[in-house]
């Protein structure tokens, strides 16, 4: 059973261990001590029961807020930060405290959304996670995606198309607690398709008269015996048409913006699909795929099921990546045989030509004893239309 901690215990204890006059310490030691103290605050916050999802949030725990206010020498944890040869990080915003609220965002591992403020007046939304999700795995996959991006940037054709995998910062503090950079301006694919309440999404808004509802389609598939499952699936497909093409007309009504968004969607979906295929990334249900509402780029989250671990789930994952009817519907008239296919081929070509460094990095990650690569995903989906 996971240990529960009272609000503020870890952060307050860490604050008490700080020397009374940190300004007299060598800067490096002071930074290490403050980093440890702020990590304890995050770990304590991760162990707290979150407020209900959609309830407007709850006040940030006062004890943790007071403890965190002392750690102003530490950069904001969720800011992506590249190593510098000159070791000059004076330009990096420093942590200045948390916002007033903690929000529950739903999920079995009780994630919480908070806002970290910096000394330049900026606000950085973060997702604090605890439970069975090992954020070390998310952090490792972000490193792999960064390698893919570097290889794509070094290829003239791929760089000219602006091909890359959308990444975000993941900071593990323990095997069961950490913080993730909140991906702004995005919505889960499942939310747009079927709605958070499974009744208000595009499948309900855009469904032609006489088509199935999402609930009816799911019920028919769940009730079908194994020997009649394919026939039931065909009936559902005929009566439950895909609708993702409407995302572009609703979100990007201007023709040039619509065209740019469709192109960005196809390219980003292709690169993410191939990179995920090479890494054996699983658990790609429609809750774990986000759509950027400003650019239509595809963003993959919850990356803990990787290196073919999806093949040993209770329902084994046998497909290389998610290419369902709605995903294809968003690609336009050419479907998967247009820009999506060409970008897949270009991306896979780059990774094949760089197979030695890619294989070396993947082997190191797979066999590193610090990482816990096992299938712990609770696989769910957005239903037959997703």
C-alpha positions in Angstrom: 0.0 0.0 0.0 1.3 3.4 -0.9 2.3 5.5 2.0 0.1 8.6 2.6 1.7 11.7 4.1 0.1 14.6 5.9 0.1 17.9 4.1 3.4 19.7 4.6 5.4 17.0 6.5 8.1 16.4 3.9 8.5 20.0 2.8 8.5 21.4 6.4 11.1 18.9 7.5 13.3 19.7 4.6 13.0 23.4 5.4 14.0 22.7 9.0 17.1 21.0 7.8 18.3 24.1 5.9 21.1 26.1 7.6 19.8 29.2 9.2 22.0 31.5 7.1 22.1 29.9 3.6 23.6 33.1 2.1 26.8 32.2 3.9 27.1 28.8 2.3 29.0 28.2 -0.9 26.5 28.8 -3.8 26.7 25.2 -5.0 25.9 23.7 -1.6 23.0 26.1 -1.0 21.6 25.2 -4.4 21.8 21.5 -3.7 20.1 21.9 -0.3 17.3 24.1 -1.7 16.8 21.6 -4.5 16.4 18.8 -2.0 14.0 20.9 0.0 11.8 21.8 -3.0 11.8 18.1 -4.1 10.4 17.2 -0.7 7.6 19.7 -1.1 6.7 18.1 -4.4 6.8 14.6 -3.0 4.5 15.6 -0.1 2.1 17.3 -2.5 2.1 14.2 -4.7 1.0 12.1 -1.7 -2.0 14.3 -0.9 -5.6 13.4 -2.0 -6.5 15.8 -4.8 -9.6 17.9 -4.9 -12.5 16.6 -7.2 -12.0 17.0 -10.9 -13.8 20.1 -12.3 -14.6 21.4 -8.9 -12.6 24.6 -9.2 -9.7 23.4 -7.2 -8.7 23.8 -3.5 -6.4 26.1 -1.7 -2.7 25.2 -2.0 -1.7 23.6 1.3 -0.5 26.4 3.6 2.4 24.5 5.2 3.8 23.4 1.8 3.5 27.0 0.5 5.4 28.4 3.4 8.1 25.7 3.1 8.5 26.2 -0.7 8.8 30.0 -0.3 12.3 29.5 1.1 13.7 27.7 -2.0 14.2 30.7 -4.2 17.7 29.7 -5.5 16.2 26.8 -7.5 15.1 27.1 -11.1 11.5 26.2 -11.9 11.4 22.4 -12.1 9.3 22.2 -15.2 11.3 24.6 -17.4 13.2 22.7 -20.2 16.9 23.4 -19.6 19.7 22.4 -21.9 23.2 21.9 -20.5 25.6 24.8 -21.2 29.3 24.4 -21.7 30.0 27.7 -19.8 27.7 26.6 -16.9 26.1 30.0 -17.0 22.4 29.7 -16.0 21.9 33.2 -14.7 19.2 33.8 -17.3 17.1 30.9 -16.0 14.0 32.0 -14.0 14.1 31.0 -10.4 11.3 29.5 -8.4 9.3 32.1 -6.4 6.4 30.1 -5.0 3.2 28.3 -6.0 -0.1 29.7 -7.1 -3.1 29.7 -4.8 -4.8 26.6 -6.0 -4.4 22.9 -6.5 -6.7 21.3 -9.1 -7.7 17.7 -9.6 -7.5 16.6 -13.2 -8.8 13.0 -12.8 -7.0 9.7 -13.2 -6.3 6.6 -11.1 -2.9 8.0 -9.9 -4.4 11.2 -8.5 -2.5 13.8 -10.5 -2.8 17.4 -9.5 -2.4 20.6 -11.5 -0.5 23.5 -9.8 1.1 26.7 -11.0 4.8 27.5 -10.2 5.6 31.2 -10.2 9.1 32.5 -11.1 11.0 35.6 -10.1 10.4 37.2 -13.5 6.7 37.2 -13.0 6.0 34.1 -15.2 3.6 31.3 -14.3 4.3 27.7 -15.2 1.5 25.1 -15.1 2.7 21.7 -13.8 1.2 18.3 -13.3 2.3 16.7 -10.0 1.9 12.9 -10.1 2.1 10.0 -7.7 1.1 6.3 -7.7 2.1 3.5 -10.0 3.3 5.8 -12.9 7.1 5.8 -12.8 8.0 9.2 -14.2 11.6 8.0 -14.7 10.2 6.2 -17.7 8.5 9.3 -19.1 11.8 11.2 -18.6 13.7 8.5 -20.5 11.3 8.5 -23.4 11.7 12.3 -23.6 15.4 11.8 -23.9 14.8 9.3 -26.7 12.5 11.7 -28.5 15.1 14.4 -28.1 17.6 12.1 -29.9 15.0 11.6 -32.7 14.6 15.3 -33.0 18.3 15.9 -33.2 18.6 13.3 -36.0 15.7 14.9 -37.9 17.2 18.3 -37.5 20.4 17.1 -39.1 18.6 15.8 -42.2 18.1 18.5 -44.8 14.7 17.1 -46.1 13.3 16.6 -42.6 14.6 19.9 -41.3 13.0 21.7 -44.2 9.6 20.2 -43.3 10.1 21.1 -39.6 9.7 17.5 -38.5 9.9 16.8 -34.8 8.3 15.0 -31.9 6.6 17.3 -29.5 8.3 16.9 -26.1 7.8 18.1 -22.5 9.8 18.2 -19.3 9.4 15.3 -16.9 11.2 15.4 -13.5 11.0 12.2 -11.4 11.8 12.7 -7.7 11.1 9.1 -6.6 9.9 6.0 -8.4 6.3 7.0 -7.5 6.4 10.9 -7.5 7.4 13.6 -9.8 6.3 16.7 -11.8 5.6 17.1 -15.5 5.5 20.3 -17.6 1.8 21.0 -18.4 1.3 20.9 -22.1 -0.6 24.1 -22.7 -3.4 24.6 -25.3 -4.1 21.0 -25.8 -7.1 18.7 -25.5 -7.1 14.9 -25.3 -8.2 13.2 -28.5 -10.9 11.4 -26.6 -12.3 14.6 -25.1 -12.7 16.2 -28.5 -14.2 13.1 -30.0 -16.7 11.9 -27.3 -16.5 14.6 -24.6 -15.4 14.3 -21.0 -18.9 13.1 -20.1 -18.9 10.7 -23.1 -22.0 12.6 -24.5 -20.9 16.0 -25.7 -18.0 15.4 -28.1 -17.9 15.7 -31.8 -19.4 12.3 -32.4 -22.6 13.7 -30.7 -22.4 17.1 -32.3 -21.5 16.0 -35.8 -23.3 12.7 -36.1 -25.6 12.4 -39.1 -29.2 11.4 -38.4 -29.7 7.8 -37.7 -26.2 7.0 -36.6 -25.2 5.2 -33.4 -24.3 7.0 -30.2 -21.0 6.3 -28.6 -22.7 4.5 -25.8 -24.7 2.3 -28.1 -21.6 1.4 -30.2 -19.6 0.5 -27.1 -22.5 -1.6 -25.7 -22.8 -3.5 -28.9 -19.1 -4.4 -29.0 -19.0 -5.4 -25.4 -22.1 -7.6 -25.7 -20.9 -9.4 -28.8 -19.5 -13.0 -28.3 -16.0 -13.7 -29.6 -17.2 -15.5 -32.7 -19.4 -12.6 -33.7 -17.1 -9.7 -32.7 -16.0 -9.0 -36.2 -19.5 -8.8 -37.5 -20.5 -6.4 -34.6 -17.4 -4.3 -35.4 -18.4 -4.0 -39.0 -21.9 -2.9 -38.0 -20.6 -0.3 -35.6 -18.2 1.1 -38.3 -21.1 1.4 -40.7 -23.3 3.2 -38.2 -20.6 5.3 -36.3 -18.7 7.4 -38.8 -15.4 9.2 -38.0 -15.6 12.9 -37.4 -12.0 14.2 -36.7 -12.0 16.2 -40.0 -14.4 18.6 -38.2 -11.7 19.5 -35.7 -10.0 21.5 -38.4 -13.1 23.3 -39.7 -14.2 24.2 -36.2 -10.8 25.2 -34.8 -9.3 26.7 -37.9 -12.1 28.3 -40.0 -9.7 30.5 -42.1 -8.6 28.5 -45.2 -4.8 29.2 -44.9 -4.9 28.3 -41.2 -6.9 25.2 -41.9 -4.4 24.0 -44.5 -1.4 24.7 -42.2 -3.1 22.9 -39.3 -4.0 19.9 -41.5 -0.3 19.7 -42.7 1.0 20.0 -39.1 -1.3 17.3 -37.9 -0.3 14.9 -40.6 3.4 15.5 -40.1 3.4 15.4 -36.3 1.2 12.3 -36.3 3.6 10.6 -38.7 6.8 11.4 -36.8 5.3 10.5 -33.4 3.9 7.2 -34.9 7.3 6.1 -36.3 9.3 7.2 -33.2 6.8 5.4 -31.0 7.1 2.3 -33.2 10.9 2.3 -33.0 10.7 2.6 -29.2 8.0 0.0 -28.9 5.6 2.6 -27.3 2.3 1.2 -26.2 -0.8 2.3 -24.3 -1.7 4.7 -27.1 -5.4 5.0 -26.3 -7.1 8.3 -27.1 -6.7 9.7 -23.6 -2.9 9.6 -24.1 -2.9 11.5 -27.4 -3.3 15.3 -27.2 -4.2 17.8 -30.0 -2.7 21.2 -29.9 -5.6 23.6 -30.3 -3.3 26.3 -31.7 -1.4 24.3 -34.3 -3.1 20.9 -34.5 0.2 19.2 -33.6 -0.1 15.7 -32.0 1.4 15.3 -28.5 1.9 11.9 -26.9 1.8 11.6 -23.1 2.0 8.9 -20.4 5.0 7.0 -22.0 5.5 4.3 -19.4 4.6 1.4 -21.5 7.5 1.1 -24.0 10.0 -1.3 -25.5 7.2 -3.7 -26.6 5.7 -4.0 -23.0 2.3 -3.5 -24.5 2.5 -7.0 -26.0 2.2 -8.6 -22.5 -0.8 -6.5 -21.3 -4.0 -8.5 -20.5 -5.2 -7.5 -24.0 -2.0 -7.6 -26.0 -1.2 -4.6 -28.2 -0.2 -5.9 -31.6 -0.4 -2.8 -33.9 2.7 -0.7 -34.4 0.9 2.6 -33.7 -2.5 4.1 -33.5 -4.1 4.6 -36.9 -7.8 4.3 -36.3 -10.6 5.6 -38.5 -10.8 9.0 -36.7 -7.0 9.4 -36.9 -7.1 8.8 -40.6 -10.2 11.0 -41.0 -8.1 13.9 -39.8 -5.6 13.3 -42.6 -7.9 14.5 -45.4 -8.9 13.0 -48.7 -5.6 11.2 -49.2 -5.9 9.5 -45.9 -2.8 7.6 -44.8 -1.4 7.5 -48.3 -0.7 11.3 -48.6 1.7 13.4 -46.5 1.4 11.0 -43.6 3.0 8.2 -45.5 5.7 10.3 -47.0 6.7 11.7 -43.6 6.6 8.2 -42.1 9.0 7.0 -44.8 11.3 10.0 -44.4 11.4 9.6 -40.6 12.0 5.9 -40.7 14.8 6.5 -43.3 16.6 8.9 -41.0 16.3 6.5 -38.0 17.5 3.5 -40.1 20.6 5.4 -41.3 21.3 6.3 -37.7 20.5 2.8 -36.5 23.8 2.4 -34.6 23.4 5.4 -32.2 19.7 4.8 -31.9 20.2 1.1 -31.0 23.0 2.0 -28.6 20.8 4.5 -26.7 17.8 2.2 -26.6 19.8 -0.8 -25.3 21.2 1.4 -22.5 17.7 2.5 -21.5 16.3 -1.0 -21.7 19.0 -2.6 -19.6 19.5 0.2 -17.1 18.6 -1.3 -13.7 17.3 2.1 -12.4 14.3 1.9 -14.7 11.3 -0.2 -14.1 10.1 -1.2 -17.5 7.0 -3.3 -17.0 3.4 -3.1 -18.2 1.4 -1.3 -15.5 -0.9 0.6 -17.8 -4.6 0.7 -17.2 -5.5 0.6 -20.9 -8.7 2.4 -21.9 -9.9 4.1 -25.0 -12.1 6.6 -26.5 -14.4 3.9 -27.9 -14.8 2.5 -31.3 -14.7 5.8 -33.1 -11.5 7.0 -31.5 
